[in-house]
Amino acid sequence: MNFTVGYDTDAGLRKKINQDALLIKTAKSPYGRLGLFIVCDGMGGLSSGELASATVINEMSRWFDEIISHIDFNTVDESDLYKFTCEQIMDLNNKIFEYGTRKDEKLGTTLTLCLFVNDKYYILQVGDSRVYKIANTVEQLTKDQTFVQREVDRGNITIEEAENHPRKNVLLQCVGARKEVEPVMVTGKLTGNEVFLICSDGFYRKLSNNEILNELRWNNLNNSEQIKGKVRKFIDLVKSREERDNITGVIIKVS
């Protein structure tokens, strides 16, 4: 599989510092092309949220170079991959949590990770940054780990009530805020004619699925510069709709 990637990020209308962070890594291997794509949305005081997301990105970049790029995927199954990826995330969780404890400060970050190996994708998520797959329709592959999503799942509130709920921004977990973290994994097959969107909540909150589908059809994305322009167009659109949070999007065309 080949990946054509475009990305952009913006501080938004309200915040002076962009606490979002992203990672794009690819490598050739005996199993085809590997790709690691991550979006993090930092939380805490201005410098602390930025520190949490940057720490995750830096460590995951090193992990890809030193570990993932050298794995014999013929000997690794899905449970093995989940186990050693979780170990890496939990190690990062401990580092950030211990730093916050020493500084008497609460900080953390979402972590939404897509790993592409040959004809498969593996998504690990902590928090509410999302992954969408766009083909003939838009499919949200991740589920927000938020208070309101849990209440919707339990039937206590409707989706419409969740959109305006006073606790809509409350996360059930993120990397670094507590001693324990439990990433959720989603897997699937790549067909070679789909598009993936990884984004922070500031990106998706004021967009509809139809708007995403109309802009991100596979046949309409020709090169990285054009894809980056699509991300920028979405960012400008949600800012025009008064999105005040940090805004980050990564778009991957798989072929």
C-alpha positions in Angstrom: 0.0 0.0 0.0 1.1 3.6 -0.7 0.1 6.6 1.4 -0.5 10.2 0.2 -0.7 12.4 3.2 -1.7 16.0 3.9 -2.0 17.7 7.3 -2.3 21.0 9.0 -2.9 22.4 12.5 -4.1 25.7 13.9 -4.4 27.2 17.4 -8.0 28.3 16.8 -9.7 31.5 17.7 -9.3 31.5 21.5 -6.0 29.9 22.5 -2.6 31.5 22.2 -0.8 28.2 22.2 -1.6 25.1 20.1 -1.6 22.1 22.4 -2.4 19.7 19.6 0.5 17.7 18.1 0.7 15.2 15.2 3.0 12.5 13.9 3.5 11.1 10.4 6.0 8.3 9.9 6.4 5.9 7.0 9.0 3.2 6.3 9.6 0.4 3.8 9.6 -3.2 5.1 9.5 -6.8 3.8 5.7 -6.6 4.5 5.1 -3.6 2.4 5.0 0.1 3.4 4.4 0.8 7.1 2.7 4.0 8.2 2.2 5.5 11.7 -0.1 8.5 12.0 -1.0 10.1 15.3 -3.0 13.1 16.6 -2.8 14.3 20.2 -4.8 17.0 21.9 -3.1 18.2 25.0 -4.9 19.4 28.1 -3.8 21.3 31.2 -2.2 24.7 31.7 -0.9 26.2 28.4 2.6 24.9 28.6 1.6 21.7 30.3 -0.9 20.5 27.7 1.7 21.3 25.0 4.3 19.3 26.9 2.1 16.3 27.3 1.2 16.0 23.6 4.8 16.8 22.5 6.1 14.1 24.8 3.8 11.5 23.4 4.7 12.4 19.8 8.4 12.4 20.4 8.4 9.1 22.2 6.1 7.4 19.6 8.3 8.6 16.8 11.3 7.0 18.5 9.2 3.8 19.1 8.4 3.6 15.4 12.0 4.0 14.4 13.5 1.6 17.0 10.8 -1.0 17.4 8.0 -1.0 14.8 10.3 -0.6 11.8 12.2 -3.8 12.8 9.3 -6.1 13.7 8.8 -9.4 11.8 5.0 -9.0 11.3 4.8 -12.6 10.1 5.4 -13.6 13.7 3.1 -11.0 15.4 -0.6 -11.4 15.7 -3.2 -8.8 16.7 -3.1 -9.5 20.4 0.7 -9.2 20.4 0.5 -5.9 18.6 -2.1 -4.6 21.1 0.0 -5.7 24.0 3.3 -4.1 23.1 1.6 -0.9 21.8 -0.3 -0.6 25.1 2.9 -1.1 27.0 4.4 1.8 25.2 1.3 4.0 25.8 1.2 3.0 29.5 4.9 3.8 29.9 4.1 7.3 28.5 1.1 7.6 30.8 3.3 6.9 33.8 6.0 9.4 32.8 3.5 12.2 32.3 1.5 11.3 35.4 4.7 11.3 37.5 5.7 14.6 36.1 2.4 16.1 37.0 2.6 14.7 40.5 6.0 16.2 41.0 4.8 19.6 39.7 1.5 19.3 41.6 -0.2 19.9 38.2 -2.8 17.9 36.3 -2.0 17.4 32.6 -2.6 14.9 29.9 -3.4 14.4 26.2 -5.6 12.4 24.0 -3.8 9.8 21.8 -5.3 8.5 18.6 -3.0 6.3 16.6 -3.3 4.6 13.2 -0.8 2.0 12.3 -0.9 0.6 8.7 0.8 -2.7 8.0 0.5 -4.2 4.6 -3.3 -4.5 4.0 -4.4 -3.9 7.6 -5.0 -1.0 9.9 -4.7 -0.9 13.6 -6.2 2.0 15.6 -5.5 2.6 19.3 -7.3 5.4 21.0 -7.3 7.2 24.4 -9.7 10.2 24.6 -11.9 11.8 22.0 -9.7 12.6 18.9 -11.3 10.6 16.1 -10.5 8.5 13.0 -12.9 8.4 10.1 -12.7 6.2 7.0 -14.1 7.7 3.8 -15.1 5.5 0.9 -18.7 5.6 -0.5 -19.7 6.8 2.9 -18.1 8.3 6.0 -17.5 5.8 8.8 -16.4 6.9 12.3 -14.0 4.1 13.4 -13.4 5.4 16.9 -15.8 6.0 19.8 -15.3 9.1 21.9 -14.2 8.2 25.5 -16.3 11.0 27.0 -18.9 11.4 29.7 -21.6 12.3 27.2 -20.9 9.4 24.8 -21.2 7.0 27.8 -24.5 8.6 28.7 -25.7 8.3 25.1 -24.7 4.6 25.1 -26.6 4.0 28.3 -29.7 5.7 26.9 -29.7 8.4 29.5 -29.4 11.3 27.0 -29.9 11.7 23.2 -27.3 12.6 20.7 -28.9 16.0 20.3 -28.8 16.5 24.1 -25.1 15.5 24.2 -24.2 18.3 21.7 -25.2 21.0 24.2 -24.6 19.1 27.5 -22.6 21.1 30.1 -20.2 18.1 30.5 -19.7 17.5 26.8 -15.9 18.1 27.1 -15.3 15.8 30.0 -13.1 12.9 29.1 -13.3 9.5 30.7 -9.6 8.9 30.2 -6.5 10.5 28.6 -2.8 9.8 28.7 -1.1 11.2 31.8 -4.0 12.4 34.0 -4.4 9.2 36.0 -2.3 6.2 37.1 -4.1 3.8 34.8 -5.0 4.0 31.1 -6.7 1.5 28.9 -6.4 2.1 25.1 -9.1 0.7 22.9 -8.1 -1.0 19.6 -10.0 -1.1 16.3 -8.7 -3.1 13.4 -9.7 -3.6 9.8 -8.6 -4.4 6.2 -7.3 -1.9 3.7 -8.7 -2.1 0.2 -6.5 0.5 -1.4 -9.2 2.9 -2.3 -10.1 4.6 0.9 -9.2 7.8 2.7 -8.6 8.1 6.5 -9.1 11.3 8.5 -7.5 11.6 12.0 -8.5 14.8 13.8 -8.8 16.5 17.1 -12.3 17.5 18.5 -11.7 21.1 17.3 -11.6 19.8 13.8 -14.7 17.6 13.7 -17.1 19.4 16.1 -18.5 21.8 13.6 -18.4 19.6 10.5 -21.0 17.3 9.1 -20.3 13.8 7.6 -21.7 15.1 4.2 -19.1 17.9 4.2 -16.3 15.5 4.9 -17.5 13.1 2.2 -17.9 15.8 -0.5 -14.3 17.0 0.0 -12.5 13.7 0.6 -13.6 11.4 -2.1 -10.7 9.1 -3.1 -10.8 10.1 -6.8 -10.6 13.8 -5.9 -7.3 13.6 -4.0 -4.3 13.7 -6.3 -1.2 14.8 -4.3 0.0 15.8 -0.8 -0.3 19.5 -1.6 -3.9 19.2 -2.7 -4.7 17.1 0.4 -3.1 19.7 2.7 -5.3 22.3 1.0 -8.3 20.3 1.9 -7.2 20.2 5.6 -6.7 24.0 5.5 -10.1 24.5 3.9 -11.8 22.5 6.8 -9.8 24.5 9.4 -10.8 27.8 7.9 -14.4 26.6 7.7 -14.7 25.6 11.3 -13.0 28.8 12.4 -15.6 30.7 10.4 -18.2 28.8 12.5 -16.4 30.2 15.7 -14.5 27.0 16.6 -12.2 28.3 19.4 -10.3 25.1 20.3 -7.1 23.9 18.7 -7.8 22.3 15.3 -5.7 19.5 13.7 -6.3 17.2 10.8 -4.3 14.5 9.1 -5.7 13.0 5.8 -4.2 9.8 4.4 -5.2 8.5 0.9 -4.5 4.8 0.6 -3.7 3.3 -2.8 
